[in-house]
């Protein structure tokens, strides 16, 4: 059974932008369409992961609830769907094993450029480089570069470019939905956890 979800203005704008890109750049049409499809409402998610210190705090909320409401109690919650972003979810989950406190993040868009450099992504060299843009390797960093916790000490891993495109829309839409400004706090959770990639991206 599908979860009912309203398509907000940020998602509508993203869809329009994707369609415009498809017209202007025909070679990117399939990538744009696939990204739009991934951002549309999906079936009810199954399974949710947070680091152990957050288990008690989140045991009363379901995966479907955090996906639909982007909240659990008073917390603003950013769900990362492992079915759509399996390698990004893997990167986050592995970072949490060493740094469980980074489930809680603080928006800091002013640090984004510096965090990107400090994380190591600025000098990252992809090892997966097929012709299709969506399958090319791309540097993913966690904590996100748009947060106070990002930058030096972030875990970086090569992931498919297509997952990065999806994640950009998810994070941007989340910030817009909650009208978040620098200094606002939120919590990241993983949903559809059975789909977390079992190993590194190989193409």
ABEGO torsion letter per residue (X at the ends): XBBBBBBBAAAAAAAAAAAAAAAABAAAAAAAAAAAAAABBBBBBBEBBBBAAAAAAAAABBAAAAAAAGBBEABBBBBBBAAABAAAAAAAAAAAAABAAAABBBBBAAAAAAAAAAAGAAABBBABBBABAAABBBBBBOBBAABAABEBGBBBBBBBAAAAAAAAAAAAAAAAAAGBBBGBBBBBBBBGAAABBABBBAX
